[in-house]
Amino acid sequence: MHLAGEDEFMDKASQATINKELADNAHIKIHTYPSRNHAFARPNGDHYDSKDAETAKARTVAFFKEHLKDK
């Protein structure tokens, strides 16, 4: 899960709740991008940040490779 730390649609209290409630779930990793706003990884979006978008993508791909291995 990728959270924009300055998301205009999700306040800090909501982000804290998400982190607290999902902290012990081994199937979920939460990454927060402190200075990013909503949809920071959407190309051509108002808040797009290429560096953090690439970081988020790499983290997602790594997570899928780890958890969705061929059996």
mmCIF file of the N, C-alpha and C atoms, coordinates in Angstrom:
data_MODEL
# 
_entry.id   MODEL 
# 
loop_
_atom_site.group_PDB 
_atom_site.id 
_atom_site.type_symbol 
_atom_site.label_atom_id 
_atom_site.label_alt_id 
_atom_site.label_comp_id 
_atom_site.label_asym_id 
_atom_site.label_entity_id 
_atom_site.label_seq_id 
_atom_site.pdbx_PDB_ins_code 
_atom_site.Cartn_x 
_atom_site.Cartn_y 
_atom_site.Cartn_z 
_atom_site.occupancy 
_atom_site.B_iso_or_equiv 
_atom_site.pdbx_formal_charge 
_atom_site.auth_seq_id 
_atom_site.auth_comp_id 
_atom_site.auth_asym_id 
_atom_site.auth_atom_id 
_atom_site.pdbx_PDB_model_num 
ATOM 1   N N  . MET A 1 1  ? 0.849  -1.154  0.000   1.00 0.00 ? 1  MET A N  1 
ATOM 2   C CA . MET A 1 1  ? 0.000  0.000   0.000   1.00 0.00 ? 1  MET A CA 1 
ATOM 3   C C  . MET A 1 1  ? 0.901  1.224   0.000   1.00 0.00 ? 1  MET A C  1 
ATOM 4   N N  . HIS A 1 2  ? 0.538  2.192   -0.805  1.00 0.00 ? 2  HIS A N  1 
ATOM 5   C CA . HIS A 1 2  ? 1.298  3.429   -0.905  1.00 0.00 ? 2  HIS A CA 1 
ATOM 6   C C  . HIS A 1 2  ? 0.414  4.580   -0.449  1.00 0.00 ? 2  HIS A C  1 
ATOM 7   N N  . LEU A 1 3  ? 0.879  5.304   0.558   1.00 0.00 ? 3  LEU A N  1 
ATOM 8   C CA . LEU A 1 3  ? 0.116  6.423   1.090   1.00 0.00 ? 3  LEU A CA 1 
ATOM 9   C C  . LEU A 1 3  ? 0.860  7.728   0.837   1.00 0.00 ? 3  LEU A C  1 
ATOM 10  N N  . ALA A 1 4  ? 0.138  8.691   0.323   1.00 0.00 ? 4  ALA A N  1 
ATOM 11  C CA . ALA A 1 4  ? 0.701  10.030  0.143   1.00 0.00 ? 4  ALA A CA 1 
ATOM 12  C C  . ALA A 1 4  ? 0.565  10.755  1.477   1.00 0.00 ? 4  ALA A C  1 
ATOM 13  N N  . GLY A 1 5  ? 1.673  11.119  2.060   1.00 0.00 ? 5  GLY A N  1 
ATOM 14  C CA . GLY A 1 5  ? 1.677  11.721  3.390   1.00 0.00 ? 5  GLY A CA 1 
ATOM 15  C C  . GLY A 1 5  ? 0.871  13.000  3.503   1.00 0.00 ? 5  GLY A C  1 
ATOM 16  N N  . GLU A 1 6  ? 0.752  13.724  2.407   1.00 0.00 ? 6  GLU A N  1 
ATOM 17  C CA . GLU A 1 6  ? -0.023 14.970  2.404   1.00 0.00 ? 6  GLU A CA 1 
ATOM 18  C C  . GLU A 1 6  ? -1.275 14.844  1.539   1.00 0.00 ? 6  GLU A C  1 
ATOM 19  N N  . ASP A 1 7  ? -1.849 13.640  1.528   1.00 0.00 ? 7  ASP A N  1 
ATOM 20  C CA . ASP A 1 7  ? -3.034 13.370  0.705   1.00 0.00 ? 7  ASP A CA 1 
ATOM 21  C C  . ASP A 1 7  ? -4.194 14.265  1.129   1.00 0.00 ? 7  ASP A C  1 
ATOM 22  N N  . GLU A 1 8  ? -4.730 14.995  0.178   1.00 0.00 ? 8  GLU A N  1 
ATOM 23  C CA . GLU A 1 8  ? -5.834 15.914  0.472   1.00 0.00 ? 8  GLU A CA 1 
ATOM 24  C C  . GLU A 1 8  ? -7.144 15.187  0.788   1.00 0.00 ? 8  GLU A C  1 
ATOM 25  N N  . PHE A 1 9  ? -7.210 13.893  0.483   1.00 0.00 ? 9  PHE A N  1 
ATOM 26  C CA . PHE A 1 9  ? -8.430 13.133  0.716   1.00 0.00 ? 9  PHE A CA 1 
ATOM 27  C C  . PHE A 1 9  ? -8.329 12.183  1.914   1.00 0.00 ? 9  PHE A C  1 
ATOM 28  N N  . MET A 1 10 ? -7.144 12.140  2.552   1.00 0.00 ? 10 MET A N  1 
ATOM 29  C CA . MET A 1 10 ? -6.955 11.254  3.693   1.00 0.00 ? 10 MET A CA 1 
ATOM 30  C C  . MET A 1 10 ? -6.116 11.975  4.743   1.00 0.00 ? 10 MET A C  1 
ATOM 31  N N  . ASP A 1 11 ? -6.736 12.300  5.850   1.00 0.00 ? 11 ASP A N  1 
ATOM 32  C CA . ASP A 1 11 ? -6.018 13.059  6.879   1.00 0.00 ? 11 ASP A CA 1 
ATOM 33  C C  . ASP A 1 11 ? -5.030 12.174  7.646   1.00 0.00 ? 11 ASP A C  1 
ATOM 34  N N  . LYS A 1 12 ? -4.213 12.822  8.452   1.00 0.00 ? 12 LYS A N  1 
ATOM 35  C CA . LYS A 1 12 ? -3.178 12.118  9.222   1.00 0.00 ? 12 LYS A CA 1 
ATOM 36  C C  . LYS A 1 12 ? -3.772 11.081  10.177  1.00 0.00 ? 12 LYS A C  1 
ATOM 37  N N  . ALA A 1 13 ? -4.919 11.389  10.766  1.00 0.00 ? 13 ALA A N  1 
ATOM 38  C CA . ALA A 1 13 ? -5.557 10.441  11.688  1.00 0.00 ? 13 ALA A CA 1 
ATOM 39  C C  . ALA A 1 13 ? -5.968 9.167   10.946  1.00 0.00 ? 13 ALA A C  1 
ATOM 40  N N  . SER A 1 14 ? -6.497 9.315   9.758   1.00 0.00 ? 14 SER A N  1 
ATOM 41  C CA . SER A 1 14 ? -6.882 8.142   8.956   1.00 0.00 ? 14 SER A CA 1 
ATOM 42  C C  . SER A 1 14 ? -5.662 7.326   8.578   1.00 0.00 ? 14 SER A C  1 
ATOM 43  N N  . GLN A 1 15 ? -4.587 8.006   8.205   1.00 0.00 ? 15 GLN A N  1 
ATOM 44  C CA . GLN A 1 15 ? -3.359 7.294   7.861   1.00 0.00 ? 15 GLN A CA 1 
ATOM 45  C C  . GLN A 1 15 ? -2.816 6.540   9.071   1.00 0.00 ? 15 GLN A C  1 
ATOM 46  N N  . ALA A 1 16 ? -2.885 7.158   10.229  1.00 0.00 ? 16 ALA A N  1 
ATOM 47  C CA . ALA A 1 16 ? -2.419 6.498   11.461  1.00 0.00 ? 16 ALA A CA 1 
ATOM 48  C C  . ALA A 1 16 ? -3.255 5.265   11.757  1.00 0.00 ? 16 ALA A C  1 
ATOM 49  N N  . THR A 1 17 ? -4.556 5.357   11.553  1.00 0.00 ? 17 THR A N  1 
ATOM 50  C CA . THR A 1 17 ? -5.446 4.218   11.783  1.00 0.00 ? 17 THR A CA 1 
ATOM 51  C C  . THR A 1 17 ? -5.109 3.079   10.834  1.00 0.00 ? 17 THR A C  1 
ATOM 52  N N  . ILE A 1 18 ? -4.914 3.393   9.579   1.00 0.00 ? 18 ILE A N  1 
ATOM 53  C CA . ILE A 1 18 ? -4.548 2.366   8.598   1.00 0.00 ? 18 ILE A CA 1 
ATOM 54  C C  . ILE A 1 18 ? -3.256 1.676   9.022   1.00 0.00 ? 18 ILE A C  1 
ATOM 55  N N  . ASN A 1 19 ? -2.246 2.462   9.362   1.00 0.00 ? 19 ASN A N  1 
ATOM 56  C CA . ASN A 1 19 ? -0.968 1.891   9.778   1.00 0.00 ? 19 ASN A CA 1 
ATOM 57  C C  . ASN A 1 19 ? -1.114 1.012   11.012  1.00 0.00 ? 19 ASN A C  1 
ATOM 58  N N  . LYS A 1 20 ? -1.862 1.478   11.984  1.00 0.00 ? 20 LYS A N  1 
ATOM 59  C CA . LYS A 1 20 ? -2.045 0.721   13.231  1.00 0.00 ? 20 LYS A CA 1 
ATOM 60  C C  . LYS A 1 20 ? -2.790 -0.588  12.980  1.00 0.00 ? 20 LYS A C  1 
ATOM 61  N N  . GLU A 1 21 ? -3.886 -0.512  12.260  1.00 0.00 ? 21 GLU A N  1 
ATOM 62  C CA . GLU A 1 21 ? -4.730 -1.692  12.069  1.00 0.00 ? 21 GLU A CA 1 
ATOM 63  C C  . GLU A 1 21 ? -4.105 -2.747  11.159  1.00 0.00 ? 21 GLU A C  1 
ATOM 64  N N  . LEU A 1 22 ? -3.230 -2.331  10.269  1.00 0.00 ? 22 LEU A N  1 
ATOM 65  C CA . LEU A 1 22 ? -2.638 -3.280  9.324   1.00 0.00 ? 22 LEU A CA 1 
ATOM 66  C C  . LEU A 1 22 ? -1.193 -3.650  9.653   1.00 0.00 ? 22 LEU A C  1 
ATOM 67  N N  . ALA A 1 23 ? -0.678 -3.121  10.723  1.00 0.00 ? 23 ALA A N  1 
ATOM 68  C CA . ALA A 1 23 ? 0.731  -3.330  11.079  1.00 0.00 ? 23 ALA A CA 1 
ATOM 69  C C  . ALA A 1 23 ? 1.100  -4.797  11.232  1.00 0.00 ? 23 ALA A C  1 
ATOM 70  N N  . ASP A 1 24 ? 0.211  -5.609  11.717  1.00 0.00 ? 24 ASP A N  1 
ATOM 71  C CA . ASP A 1 24 ? 0.523  -7.013  11.979  1.00 0.00 ? 24 ASP A CA 1 
ATOM 72  C C  . ASP A 1 24 ? 0.125  -7.952  10.846  1.00 0.00 ? 24 ASP A C  1 
ATOM 73  N N  . ASN A 1 25 ? -0.336 -7.401  9.741   1.00 0.00 ? 25 ASN A N  1 
ATOM 74  C CA . ASN A 1 25 ? -0.757 -8.217  8.608   1.00 0.00 ? 25 ASN A CA 1 
ATOM 75  C C  . ASN A 1 25 ? 0.448  -8.473  7.703   1.00 0.00 ? 25 ASN A C  1 
ATOM 76  N N  . ALA A 1 26 ? 0.891  -9.713  7.663   1.00 0.00 ? 26 ALA A N  1 
ATOM 77  C CA . ALA A 1 26 ? 2.086  -10.061 6.887   1.00 0.00 ? 26 ALA A CA 1 
ATOM 78  C C  . ALA A 1 26 ? 1.890  -9.917  5.382   1.00 0.00 ? 26 ALA A C  1 
ATOM 79  N N  . HIS A 1 27 ? 0.654  -9.801  4.946   1.00 0.00 ? 27 HIS A N  1 
ATOM 80  C CA . HIS A 1 27 ? 0.358  -9.683  3.516   1.00 0.00 ? 27 HIS A CA 1 
ATOM 81  C C  . HIS A 1 27 ? 0.309  -8.234  3.042   1.00 0.00 ? 27 HIS A C  1 
ATOM 82  N N  . ILE A 1 28 ? 0.539  -7.324  3.960   1.00 0.00 ? 28 ILE A N  1 
ATOM 83  C CA . ILE A 1 28 ? 0.447  -5.906  3.606   1.00 0.00 ? 28 ILE A CA 1 
ATOM 84  C C  . ILE A 1 28 ? 1.706  -5.183  4.056   1.00 0.00 ? 28 ILE A C  1 
ATOM 85  N N  . LYS A 1 29 ? 2.276  -4.434  3.140   1.00 0.00 ? 29 LYS A N  1 
ATOM 86  C CA . LYS A 1 29 ? 3.374  -3.532  3.458   1.00 0.00 ? 29 LYS A CA 1 
ATOM 87  C C  . LYS A 1 29 ? 2.889  -2.135  3.131   1.00 0.00 ? 29 LYS A C  1 
ATOM 88  N N  . ILE A 1 30 ? 3.112  -1.217  4.039   1.00 0.00 ? 30 ILE A N  1 
ATOM 89  C CA . ILE A 1 30 ? 2.662  0.157   3.842   1.00 0.00 ? 30 ILE A CA 1 
ATOM 90  C C  . ILE A 1 30 ? 3.879  1.064   3.696   1.00 0.00 ? 30 ILE A C  1 
ATOM 91  N N  . HIS A 1 31 ? 3.859  1.846   2.648   1.00 0.00 ? 31 HIS A N  1 
ATOM 92  C CA . HIS A 1 31 ? 4.921  2.819   2.394   1.00 0.00 ? 31 HIS A CA 1 
ATOM 93  C C  . HIS A 1 31 ? 4.269  4.198   2.355   1.00 0.00 ? 31 HIS A C  1 
ATOM 94  N N  . THR A 1 32 ? 4.819  5.123   3.114   1.00 0.00 ? 32 THR A N  1 
ATOM 95  C CA . THR A 1 32 ? 4.305  6.490   3.120   1.00 0.00 ? 32 THR A CA 1 
ATOM 96  C C  . THR A 1 32 ? 5.327  7.397   2.453   1.00 0.00 ? 32 THR A C  1 
ATOM 97  N N  . TYR A 1 33 ? 4.825  8.263   1.613   1.00 0.00 ? 33 TYR A N  1 
ATOM 98  C CA . TYR A 1 33 ? 5.646  9.236   0.898   1.00 0.00 ? 33 TYR A CA 1 
ATOM 99  C C  . TYR A 1 33 ? 5.299  10.597  1.501   1.00 0.00 ? 33 TYR A C  1 
ATOM 100 N N  . PRO A 1 34 ? 6.085  11.040  2.474   1.00 0.00 ? 34 PRO A N  1 
ATOM 101 C CA . PRO A 1 34 ? 5.728  12.165  3.342   1.00 0.00 ? 34 PRO A CA 1 
ATOM 102 C C  . PRO A 1 34 ? 5.295  13.455  2.646   1.00 0.00 ? 34 PRO A C  1 
ATOM 103 N N  . SER A 1 35 ? 5.966  13.868  1.630   1.00 0.00 ? 35 SER A N  1 
ATOM 104 C CA . SER A 1 35 ? 5.632  15.171  1.041   1.00 0.00 ? 35 SER A CA 1 
ATOM 105 C C  . SER A 1 35 ? 4.761  15.063  -0.205  1.00 0.00 ? 35 SER A C  1 
ATOM 106 N N  . ARG A 1 36 ? 4.187  13.910  -0.443  1.00 0.00 ? 36 ARG A N  1 
ATOM 107 C CA . ARG A 1 36 ? 3.378  13.717  -1.650  1.00 0.00 ? 36 ARG A CA 1 
ATOM 108 C C  . ARG A 1 36 ? 1.891  13.896  -1.380  1.00 0.00 ? 36 ARG A C  1 
ATOM 109 N N  . ASN A 1 37 ? 1.209  14.323  -2.429  1.00 0.00 ? 37 ASN A N  1 
ATOM 110 C CA . ASN A 1 37 ? -0.243 14.500  -2.388  1.00 0.00 ? 37 ASN A CA 1 
ATOM 111 C C  . ASN A 1 37 ? -0.888 13.351  -3.162  1.00 0.00 ? 37 ASN A C  1 
ATOM 112 N N  . HIS A 1 38 ? -2.202 13.295  -3.112  1.00 0.00 ? 38 HIS A N  1 
ATOM 113 C CA . HIS A 1 38 ? -3.011 12.255  -3.741  1.00 0.00 ? 38 HIS A CA 1 
ATOM 114 C C  . HIS A 1 38 ? -2.600 12.039  -5.203  1.00 0.00 ? 38 HIS A C  1 
ATOM 115 N N  . ALA A 1 39 ? -2.507 10.789  -5.593  1.00 0.00 ? 39 ALA A N  1 
ATOM 116 C CA . ALA A 1 39 ? -2.215 10.379  -6.981  1.00 0.00 ? 39 ALA A CA 1 
ATOM 117 C C  . ALA A 1 39 ? -0.840 10.830  -7.456  1.00 0.00 ? 39 ALA A C  1 
ATOM 118 N N  . PHE A 1 40 ? 0.127  10.807  -6.561  1.00 0.00 ? 40 PHE A N  1 
ATOM 119 C CA . PHE A 1 40 ? 1.484  11.232  -6.917  1.00 0.00 ? 40 PHE A CA 1 
ATOM 120 C C  . PHE A 1 40 ? 2.122  10.315  -7.958  1.00 0.00 ? 40 PHE A C  1 
ATOM 121 N N  . ALA A 1 41 ? 1.594  9.112   -8.134  1.00 0.00 ? 41 ALA A N  1 
ATOM 122 C CA . ALA A 1 41 ? 2.179  8.163   -9.080  1.00 0.00 ? 41 ALA A CA 1 
ATOM 123 C C  . ALA A 1 41 ? 1.417  8.092   -10.403 1.00 0.00 ? 41 ALA A C  1 
ATOM 124 N N  . ARG A 1 42 ? 0.430  8.974   -10.587 1.00 0.00 ? 42 ARG A N  1 
ATOM 125 C CA . ARG A 1 42 ? -0.349 8.969   -11.826 1.00 0.00 ? 42 ARG A CA 1 
ATOM 126 C C  . ARG A 1 42 ? 0.298  9.904   -12.847 1.00 0.00 ? 42 ARG A C  1 
ATOM 127 N N  . PRO A 1 43 ? 0.854  9.343   -13.914 1.00 0.00 ? 43 PRO A N  1 
ATOM 128 C CA . PRO A 1 43 ? 1.483  10.199  -14.929 1.00 0.00 ? 43 PRO A CA 1 
ATOM 129 C C  . PRO A 1 43 ? 0.523  11.278  -15.436 1.00 0.00 ? 43 PRO A C  1 
ATOM 130 N N  . ASN A 1 44 ? 1.051  12.445  -15.622 1.00 0.00 ? 44 ASN A N  1 
ATOM 131 C CA . ASN A 1 44 ? 0.297  13.609  -16.097 1.00 0.00 ? 44 ASN A CA 1 
ATOM 132 C C  . ASN A 1 44 ? -0.704 14.152  -15.094 1.00 0.00 ? 44 ASN A C  1 
ATOM 133 N N  . GLY A 1 45 ? -0.718 13.611  -13.888 1.00 0.00 ? 45 GLY A N  1 
ATOM 134 C CA . GLY A 1 45 ? -1.605 14.127  -12.853 1.00 0.00 ? 45 GLY A CA 1 
ATOM 135 C C  . GLY A 1 45 ? -1.034 15.390  -12.229 1.00 0.00 ? 45 GLY A C  1 
ATOM 136 N N  . ASP A 1 46 ? -1.862 16.110  -11.520 1.00 0.00 ? 46 ASP A N  1 
ATOM 137 C CA . ASP A 1 46 ? -1.452 17.374  -10.902 1.00 0.00 ? 46 ASP A CA 1 
ATOM 138 C C  . ASP A 1 46 ? -0.317 17.212  -9.894  1.00 0.00 ? 46 ASP A C  1 
ATOM 139 N N  . HIS A 1 47 ? -0.247 16.058  -9.240  1.00 0.00 ? 47 HIS A N  1 
ATOM 140 C CA . HIS A 1 47 ? 0.735  15.865  -8.171  1.00 0.00 ? 47 HIS A CA 1 
ATOM 141 C C  . HIS A 1 47 ? 1.799  14.829  -8.518  1.00 0.00 ? 47 HIS A C  1 
ATOM 142 N N  . TYR A 1 48 ? 1.915  14.500  -9.783  1.00 0.00 ? 48 TYR A N  1 
ATOM 143 C CA . TYR A 1 48 ? 2.847  13.458  -10.216 1.00 0.00 ? 48 TYR A CA 1 
ATOM 144 C C  . TYR A 1 48 ? 4.281  13.784  -9.810  1.00 0.00 ? 48 TYR A C  1 
ATOM 145 N N  . ASP A 1 49 ? 4.951  12.771  -9.244  1.00 0.00 ? 49 ASP A N  1 
ATOM 146 C CA . ASP A 1 49 ? 6.363  12.885  -8.913  1.00 0.00 ? 49 ASP A CA 1 
ATOM 147 C C  . ASP A 1 49 ? 7.052  11.638  -9.465  1.00 0.00 ? 49 ASP A C  1 
ATOM 148 N N  . SER A 1 50 ? 7.864  11.824  -10.480 1.00 0.00 ? 50 SER A N  1 
ATOM 149 C CA . SER A 1 50 ? 8.447  10.678  -11.184 1.00 0.00 ? 50 SER A CA 1 
ATOM 150 C C  . SER A 1 50 ? 9.327  9.816   -10.272 1.00 0.00 ? 50 SER A C  1 
ATOM 151 N N  . LYS A 1 51 ? 10.096 10.436  -9.407  1.00 0.00 ? 51 LYS A N  1 
ATOM 152 C CA . LYS A 1 51 ? 10.986 9.664   -8.526  1.00 0.00 ? 51 LYS A CA 1 
ATOM 153 C C  . LYS A 1 51 ? 10.196 8.774   -7.570  1.00 0.00 ? 51 LYS A C  1 
ATOM 154 N N  . ASP A 1 52 ? 9.226  9.346   -6.879  1.00 0.00 ? 52 ASP A N  1 
ATOM 155 C CA . ASP A 1 52 ? 8.442  8.540   -5.943  1.00 0.00 ? 52 ASP A CA 1 
ATOM 156 C C  . ASP A 1 52 ? 7.506  7.579   -6.673  1.00 0.00 ? 52 ASP A C  1 
ATOM 157 N N  . ALA A 1 53 ? 7.070  7.937   -7.865  1.00 0.00 ? 53 ALA A N  1 
ATOM 158 C CA . ALA A 1 53 ? 6.252  7.016   -8.660  1.00 0.00 ? 53 ALA A CA 1 
ATOM 159 C C  . ALA A 1 53 ? 7.060  5.780   -9.031  1.00 0.00 ? 53 ALA A C  1 
ATOM 160 N N  . GLU A 1 54 ? 8.299  5.976   -9.426  1.00 0.00 ? 54 GLU A N  1 
ATOM 161 C CA . GLU A 1 54 ? 9.168  4.845   -9.760  1.00 0.00 ? 54 GLU A CA 1 
ATOM 162 C C  . GLU A 1 54 ? 9.481  4.008   -8.525  1.00 0.00 ? 54 GLU A C  1 
ATOM 163 N N  . THR A 1 55 ? 9.685  4.661   -7.396  1.00 0.00 ? 55 THR A N  1 
ATOM 164 C CA . THR A 1 55 ? 9.925  3.926   -6.146  1.00 0.00 ? 55 THR A CA 1 
ATOM 165 C C  . THR A 1 55 ? 8.711  3.072   -5.797  1.00 0.00 ? 55 THR A C  1 
ATOM 166 N N  . ALA A 1 56 ? 7.524  3.655   -5.894  1.00 0.00 ? 56 ALA A N  1 
ATOM 167 C CA . ALA A 1 56 ? 6.291  2.918   -5.590  1.00 0.00 ? 56 ALA A CA 1 
ATOM 168 C C  . ALA A 1 56 ? 6.121  1.731   -6.539  1.00 0.00 ? 56 ALA A C  1 
ATOM 169 N N  . LYS A 1 57 ? 6.387  1.955   -7.813  1.00 0.00 ? 57 LYS A N  1 
ATOM 170 C CA . LYS A 1 57 ? 6.266  0.875   -8.795  1.00 0.00 ? 57 LYS A CA 1 
ATOM 171 C C  . LYS A 1 57 ? 7.242  -0.250  -8.474  1.00 0.00 ? 57 LYS A C  1 
ATOM 172 N N  . ALA A 1 58 ? 8.494  0.084   -8.193  1.00 0.00 ? 58 ALA A N  1 
ATOM 173 C CA . ALA A 1 58 ? 9.494  -0.930  -7.876  1.00 0.00 ? 58 ALA A CA 1 
ATOM 174 C C  . ALA A 1 58 ? 9.106  -1.713  -6.621  1.00 0.00 ? 58 ALA A C  1 
ATOM 175 N N  . ARG A 1 59 ? 8.576  -1.026  -5.638  1.00 0.00 ? 59 ARG A N  1 
ATOM 176 C CA . ARG A 1 59 ? 8.149  -1.707  -4.411  1.00 0.00 ? 59 ARG A CA 1 
ATOM 177 C C  . ARG A 1 59 ? 6.983  -2.642  -4.682  1.00 0.00 ? 59 ARG A C  1 
ATOM 178 N N  . THR A 1 60 ? 6.061  -2.226  -5.530  1.00 0.00 ? 60 THR A N  1 
ATOM 179 C CA . THR A 1 60 ? 4.908  -3.063  -5.876  1.00 0.00 ? 60 THR A CA 1 
ATOM 180 C C  . THR A 1 60 ? 5.365  -4.306  -6.625  1.00 0.00 ? 60 THR A C  1 
ATOM 181 N N  . VAL A 1 61 ? 6.228  -4.134  -7.605  1.00 0.00 ? 61 VAL A N  1 
ATOM 182 C CA . VAL A 1 61 ? 6.734  -5.270  -8.380  1.00 0.00 ? 61 VAL A CA 1 
ATOM 183 C C  . VAL A 1 61 ? 7.481  -6.249  -7.464  1.00 0.00 ? 61 VAL A C  1 
ATOM 184 N N  . ALA A 1 62 ? 8.317  -5.738  -6.574  1.00 0.00 ? 62 ALA A N  1 
ATOM 185 C CA . ALA A 1 62 ? 9.048  -6.603  -5.647  1.00 0.00 ? 62 ALA A CA 1 
ATOM 186 C C  . ALA A 1 62 ? 8.092  -7.375  -4.733  1.00 0.00 ? 62 ALA A C  1 
ATOM 187 N N  . PHE A 1 63 ? 7.056  -6.706  -4.256  1.00 0.00 ? 63 PHE A N  1 
ATOM 188 C CA . PHE A 1 63 ? 6.062  -7.358  -3.391  1.00 0.00 ? 63 PHE A CA 1 
ATOM 189 C C  . PHE A 1 63 ? 5.367  -8.482  -4.149  1.00 0.00 ? 63 PHE A C  1 
ATOM 190 N N  . PHE A 1 64 ? 4.949  -8.201  -5.382  1.00 0.00 ? 64 PHE A N  1 
ATOM 191 C CA . PHE A 1 64 ? 4.283  -9.237  -6.181  1.00 0.00 ? 64 PHE A CA 1 
ATOM 192 C C  . PHE A 1 64 ? 5.216  -10.414 -6.450  1.00 0.00 ? 64 PHE A C  1 
ATOM 193 N N  . LYS A 1 65 ? 6.463  -10.134 -6.770  1.00 0.00 ? 65 LYS A N  1 
ATOM 194 C CA . LYS A 1 65 ? 7.415  -11.224 -7.018  1.00 0.00 ? 65 LYS A CA 1 
ATOM 195 C C  . LYS A 1 65 ? 7.597  -12.088 -5.779  1.00 0.00 ? 65 LYS A C  1 
ATOM 196 N N  . GLU A 1 66 ? 7.602  -11.463 -4.633  1.00 0.00 ? 66 GLU A N  1 
ATOM 197 C CA . GLU A 1 66 ? 7.776  -12.207 -3.390  1.00 0.00 ? 66 GLU A CA 1 
ATOM 198 C C  . GLU A 1 66 ? 6.547  -13.048 -3.039  1.00 0.00 ? 66 GLU A C  1 
ATOM 199 N N  . HIS A 1 67 ? 5.366  -12.487 -3.245  1.00 0.00 ? 67 HIS A N  1 
ATOM 200 C CA . HIS A 1 67 ? 4.144  -13.131 -2.747  1.00 0.00 ? 67 HIS A CA 1 
ATOM 201 C C  . HIS A 1 67 ? 3.338  -13.868 -3.794  1.00 0.00 ? 67 HIS A C  1 
ATOM 202 N N  . LEU A 1 68 ? 3.635  -13.664 -5.061  1.00 0.00 ? 68 LEU A N  1 
ATOM 203 C CA . LEU A 1 68 ? 2.864  -14.321 -6.111  1.00 0.00 ? 68 LEU A CA 1 
ATOM 204 C C  . LEU A 1 68 ? 3.742  -15.261 -6.936  1.00 0.00 ? 68 LEU A C  1 
ATOM 205 N N  . LYS A 1 69 ? 4.640  -15.935 -6.262  1.00 0.00 ? 69 LYS A N  1 
ATOM 206 C CA . LYS A 1 69 ? 5.536  -16.880 -6.923  1.00 0.00 ? 69 LYS A CA 1 
ATOM 207 C C  . LYS A 1 69 ? 4.725  -18.019 -7.525  1.00 0.00 ? 69 LYS A C  1 
ATOM 208 N N  . ASP A 1 70 ? 5.236  -18.564 -8.625  1.00 0.00 ? 70 ASP A N  1 
ATOM 209 C CA . ASP A 1 70 ? 4.634  -19.785 -9.199  1.00 0.00 ? 70 ASP A CA 1 
ATOM 210 C C  . ASP A 1 70 ? 4.814  -20.899 -8.194  1.00 0.00 ? 70 ASP A C  1 
ATOM 211 N N  . LYS A 1 71 ? 3.821  -21.643 -8.010  1.00 0.00 ? 71 LYS A N  1 
ATOM 212 C CA . LYS A 1 71 ? 3.861  -22.743 -7.036  1.00 0.00 ? 71 LYS A CA 1 
ATOM 213 C C  . LYS A 1 71 ? 4.212  -24.032 -7.716  1.00 0.00 ? 71 LYS A C  1 
# 
